[in-house]
Amino acid sequence: MKTLMHLKRSGDSYFHGHPFHTMFSFIAGFVFVVLVVLMFALSAK
């Protein structure tokens, strides 16, 4: 059974093609969480 996104094996560097990928993912996730928390906080008033 093949997945929709064809993942390569661990020997290949699919998810680590760019050195800043991990930092970008961390910052983007953090910004997303902050925006969701602000949305809930403003809608609760």
C-alpha positions in Angstrom: 0.0 0.0 0.0 1.5 3.3 -1.0 0.9 6.5 0.9 -0.3 9.7 -0.8 3.0 11.4 0.0 5.8 9.1 -1.2 8.1 9.1 1.8 11.7 8.1 1.2 13.6 5.8 3.4 15.6 7.1 6.4 18.9 6.8 4.4 17.7 9.6 2.1 17.7 13.2 3.3 14.1 14.1 2.3 13.1 16.2 5.3 16.5 17.7 5.9 17.2 19.3 2.5 17.6 22.7 4.0 19.4 23.5 7.2 16.8 26.0 8.3 13.9 23.7 7.8 13.7 22.7 11.4 13.9 26.3 12.7 11.3 27.5 10.2 8.9 24.7 11.2 9.3 25.5 14.9 8.7 29.2 14.4 5.8 28.7 12.0 4.2 26.3 14.5 4.7 28.7 17.4 3.2 31.6 15.5 0.2 29.5 14.5 -0.4 28.5 18.2 -0.1 32.1 19.3 -2.7 33.2 16.6 -5.1 30.5 17.6 -4.8 31.4 21.3 -5.4 35.1 20.5 -8.4 34.2 18.4 -10.0 32.2 21.3 -9.1 34.9 23.8 -10.6 37.7 21.7 -13.8 35.7 20.9 -14.3 34.9 24.6 -14.9 38.5 25.6 
